[in-house]
């Protein structure tokens, strides 16, 4: 290790020695020039390349000429100051000849410069390279960071990424405004990086809050494909992290992930679980009542893209092949509706519907009107009255309704072509032209016009 031409910029103590007065007595003497000191042995010879103590109990070094070394490195490990005293427990900075840059070193209690190691000095950790130079910036394979003062950093730090030219101020697209990124360092100074090296991202909780980091340990924001075990839908492989890096939970309106297509709008609503996983459901027409989700006393149905659906939806009941209609309002509402409502069907027509408290389209007579899967059943305009056969389990019940869908109860009515229908107290068909029904008089109910 070469340290020629170094200028010392630190002060030290004054040498105090005992000058021998007897030739046969070993000890310190003034050099021939009178400007330095030498140490002679009992034979009167100058000792060289060795350490000796003065009467002040401080160590000094005799160089190859036998003179006390001044302002010098010794054995590339120790340093003696302008008084020749071994430097201990002290910071020293040196300036290269012709350079305005300084380099800092620390000499421990033994006098050795700390080299290729960490050292805790005044309750702060510093790292020194194999030459003993205090390091700043990224160190040890970019796993630790030392500030401009050399002290190891912990906690959150906004830094230029490893390998970047910090002085150029160059910024790449997607970088923060100043080109710096956030990193997190533990109490031991080690940067957090995902434990699973096979993935691009990893999640880490800090003070109870989940954050996302890439393989270099840089904090991530926005949509990130973190990959979820057993994810049923592609959107569930993604999580969203706010501008401050915190994992988003609950409802949030945001641009969808760029890697997934099929969204209606540039901005959509998503609901994130406490684990940050977007709620998602089946494709249109494949939903079941078990897919309904209650959030804050409102019921939703999510599609495979992670958005709450809206409008009229066909939903299978439980695990059976039976199905009925549910209505989730317009896009702004997107929640399950109940009671009597006007619905714009898939064919664009406005139709009256009735939905039970469970949200299912009502089948049967409600408030004097006939519904099937929630849709109002009406006689054809030219018929005045029509019998409509409503399935009830394995059988059917035939009702007589007018063109407005009102059920004719306990009466006799005639259709436009003169067919006479007699009904019971609940509107069910009893007689057709004064004869018992044959069971084929009622026409099939009209199903909802699905989206």
Secondary structure, DSSP 8 states (H G I E B T S, - for coil): ---TT-EE----------B--STTS-EEEE-TTSSSEEEE-TTS-B--SEEEE-TTS-EEEE-TTSBB--SEEETTTEEE-TT-BB--SEEEEEE-TT---EEEEEE-TTS-B--SEEEEETTEEEEE-TT--B--EEETTTTEEE-TT-BB--EEEEEE-TT--TTT----TTS-TTSEEEEEE-TTS-B---S-TTSSEEEEEETTEEEEEETT--B--EEEE---TT-SSGGGGEEEE-TTS-B--EEEEE---TT----SSSSEEEEE-TTS-B-----TT--BGGG-EEETTEEE-B-TTS-B--SEEEEE-TTSS-EEEEE--STTT-S---EEEEEE-TTS-EEEEEE-TTS-B--EEETTEEEETTEE----TTTSEEEEEEEETTEEEEEEEETT-BB--SSEEE-TT--EEEE-TTSBEEEETTEE--S--SEE-------
